[in-house]
Amino acid sequence: MAFHKPKSERSSKEDLDCFCSILRKLFCLNYASFTPKGSQVYKNFSSVLTRDLKPVFSPNLAILQECGVPESFVRTHLVIRPRMFAENHDKFRRTAEEVKKMGFDPLRQLFLIAFQALIGTSKSLWEKKSIVFKQCGWTDEDVVSAFEKYPRCMILSEHNITATMKFYVKTMGFKSSYIAIRPALLSYSLERSLIPRYSVLQALLSKGLIDKFSASSLVCSEKLFLQRFVTSYEDPYLLKLYEEKRGLS
């Protein structure tokens, strides 16, 4: 499946159109389903656009089909992280088998998320991140349990893990075991979410407007947080503080 023009002579739009055309033919994907994310597809796939997709993707897609992964899940991940499907076939099969052995259900999205984490994490990198978690107070069992609940915890950078754990433990006073039970808490951005929200909640505490708050106050939706802790008090300072901490002003 060669492109009609050399790479140097094609525009990004031409590449994307050709890419979508190939996917339609190989995987019976609907072009319309890609259109809203067109730029994302091109960005994620640009490094492999010059490759013959069928021999690379088809065997790996067949493995997921054998595992019982729903086609709709595969399509979603194909758009978001296509490089994952271009991995070595033997490595792809071994990873799929390992994910199944860990007890992940192919009928749930968590299966492919765990697959992504494992196939993109070498044994040495897994060990490095495990050490970081243990330095924060987790046990080996905590690491495995956290991965089973929230596989993306092993996709986070070592710096991100350390900084976020330090915030929860040192700043908020949570026990590291509390985070191990709720590893999804690690997914929230310090700069865009946790610190700005914590600053607002601390301001409310200092003003005597609230008595306490929990982790759920930090990780609720943006709309709910603003309604409950910012706009409802009709205090311009709170919104100003929140936007300053988020770097919006």
C-alpha positions in Angstrom: 0.0 0.0 0.0 2.2 2.8 -1.2 1.3 6.5 -1.1 0.8 8.3 -4.4 3.5 10.9 -3.7 6.8 10.9 -1.9 6.6 11.9 1.8 8.3 15.2 1.1 5.7 16.2 -1.5 2.6 15.3 0.6 0.8 17.6 2.9 -0.4 16.6 6.4 -4.0 16.6 5.1 -3.1 14.3 2.2 -1.3 11.9 4.7 -4.3 11.9 7.0 -6.7 11.2 4.1 -4.6 8.4 2.9 -4.2 7.0 6.4 -8.0 7.0 7.0 -8.5 5.4 3.6 -6.2 2.6 4.5 -7.9 2.0 7.9 -11.3 1.9 6.2 -10.1 -0.9 3.9 -8.2 -2.9 6.5 -10.4 -2.6 9.5 -13.8 -1.5 8.1 -13.5 1.8 10.0 -15.9 4.6 9.3 -14.1 7.8 8.1 -16.7 9.9 9.9 -15.6 8.4 13.3 -12.1 9.7 12.7 -13.0 13.2 11.4 -13.4 14.9 14.8 -10.0 13.6 15.9 -8.3 14.0 12.6 -5.4 16.0 13.9 -4.9 13.7 16.8 -4.9 10.7 14.5 -2.3 12.2 12.3 -0.1 13.4 15.2 -0.2 10.0 16.9 0.4 8.0 13.7 2.8 10.3 11.7 5.9 8.2 12.5 4.5 5.1 10.9 2.5 6.5 8.0 5.1 5.4 5.5 4.9 1.7 6.6 2.8 -1.0 5.1 0.1 -1.3 7.7 -1.5 -4.6 7.0 1.4 -7.0 7.9 2.2 -4.9 10.9 -1.3 -4.4 12.4 -3.4 -7.4 11.2 -1.6 -10.1 13.2 -1.7 -8.0 16.4 -5.3 -7.1 16.0 -6.0 -10.8 15.5 -4.4 -11.5 19.0 -6.8 -9.1 20.6 -9.7 -10.6 18.8 -8.6 -14.1 20.1 -8.6 -12.7 23.6 -12.2 -11.5 23.1 -11.5 -7.7 23.3 -14.5 -5.9 21.8 -13.9 -4.3 18.4 -15.2 -0.9 19.7 -12.4 -0.9 22.3 -9.8 -1.7 19.7 -11.0 1.1 17.4 -10.7 3.6 20.2 -7.2 2.7 21.1 -6.2 2.5 17.5 -7.0 6.2 17.2 -5.5 7.2 20.6 -2.3 5.1 20.6 -1.7 3.5 17.2 2.0 2.9 17.8 1.0 0.2 20.4 -0.4 -1.9 17.5 2.9 -1.7 15.6 4.9 -3.5 18.3 6.8 -6.7 17.5 4.2 -9.5 17.1 5.8 -11.9 19.6 6.1 -9.2 22.2 2.5 -8.2 21.5 1.3 -11.8 22.1 3.4 -12.3 25.3 2.0 -9.0 26.7 -1.6 -10.1 25.9 -1.0 -13.4 27.7 0.5 -11.6 30.7 -2.4 -9.2 31.0 -4.8 -12.2 31.0 -2.8 -14.0 33.6 -3.0 -10.9 35.8 -6.8 -11.3 35.8 -7.8 -8.4 33.6 -11.1 -9.0 31.8 -10.9 -8.5 28.0 -14.5 -7.3 28.0 -13.5 -4.2 30.0 -11.5 -1.2 28.9 -9.0 -1.8 31.7 -7.6 -4.7 29.8 -6.2 -2.5 27.0 -5.1 0.1 29.4 -3.1 -2.6 31.3 -1.8 -3.9 28.0 -0.6 -0.4 27.0 1.2 0.0 30.4 2.9 -3.4 30.2 4.0 -3.3 26.6 5.4 0.2 27.0 7.2 -0.6 30.3 10.4 -2.6 30.3 11.2 -4.8 33.3 14.0 -2.4 34.4 11.6 0.6 34.2 8.9 -1.3 36.0 11.5 -2.0 38.8 12.5 1.7 38.9 9.0 2.9 39.3 8.3 0.2 41.9 11.2 1.5 43.9 9.9 5.0 43.7 6.5 3.9 45.0 8.2 1.9 47.8 10.2 5.0 48.7 6.9 6.7 49.2 5.8 4.0 51.6 4.2 1.3 49.5 4.9 -2.4 49.6 5.4 -4.7 46.7 1.9 -5.9 47.2 0.6 -2.3 47.1 2.3 -1.8 43.8 0.7 -4.8 42.2 -2.7 -4.0 43.7 -2.5 -0.4 42.5 -1.7 -1.6 39.0 -4.6 -3.9 39.0 -6.9 -1.1 40.0 -5.4 1.7 37.9 -2.8 0.4 35.4 -1.9 3.9 34.3 0.0 4.4 37.5 2.9 2.6 35.8 2.7 5.0 32.8 3.3 8.0 35.0 6.9 9.4 35.1 9.0 8.8 38.1 9.0 12.6 38.8 5.3 12.7 38.5 4.8 9.8 41.0 7.2 11.4 43.5 5.8 14.9 43.3 2.1 13.8 43.5 2.7 11.3 46.3 4.6 14.0 48.2 1.7 16.4 47.9 -0.8 13.9 49.2 1.3 12.7 52.0 3.3 15.8 53.1 0.9 18.6 52.2 -2.5 16.9 52.7 -1.5 14.5 55.4 -2.8 11.3 53.7 -1.2 8.0 54.5 0.6 6.4 51.5 -1.6 3.4 52.1 -4.6 5.5 51.4 -3.3 6.4 48.0 -2.4 2.7 47.3 -6.0 1.8 47.8 -7.1 4.7 45.5 -4.3 4.9 42.9 -6.5 6.9 40.5 -5.7 9.9 42.7 -2.3 9.9 41.1 -3.8 10.8 37.7 -4.6 14.4 38.6 -2.3 17.2 37.6 -0.6 19.1 40.5 -0.4 22.3 38.5 -3.8 22.3 36.8 -5.9 20.6 39.5 -4.6 19.6 42.9 -2.7 22.7 43.9 -5.3 25.3 42.7 -8.1 23.4 44.3 -6.2 22.9 47.5 -5.4 26.6 47.7 -9.1 27.5 47.4 -10.1 24.9 50.0 -7.5 26.2 52.4 -8.8 29.8 51.9 -12.3 28.6 52.7 -11.0 26.9 55.9 -9.2 30.0 57.0 -12.3 32.1 56.5 -14.4 29.6 58.5 -16.6 28.9 55.5 -16.0 25.2 55.6 -15.0 22.9 58.5 -13.1 20.3 56.5 -12.7 18.7 53.1 -11.9 15.3 51.7 -10.0 13.9 48.7 -13.2 13.9 46.7 -13.3 17.7 46.8 -10.0 17.7 45.0 -10.9 15.3 42.2 -14.6 16.1 41.4 -15.4 17.6 38.1 -14.3 21.1 37.2 -18.0 22.3 37.0 -18.9 20.8 40.4 -15.8 22.2 42.1 -16.5 25.7 40.9 -20.1 25.5 41.9 -19.4 24.1 45.4 -16.3 26.0 46.4 -15.9 29.1 44.2 -19.0 30.7 42.6 -21.4 29.7 45.4 -19.6 32.0 47.9 -19.7 35.0 45.6 -16.2 36.0 46.6 -14.1 37.4 43.7 -11.0 36.5 45.7 -11.7 32.8 45.4 -11.9 32.8 41.6 -8.9 35.0 41.3 -6.9 32.7 43.6 -8.0 29.7 41.6 -7.1 31.2 38.3 -3.8 32.5 39.5 -2.8 29.0 40.8 -3.8 27.5 37.5 -1.8 30.2 35.6 -4.8 31.6 33.9 -4.3 35.2 35.0 
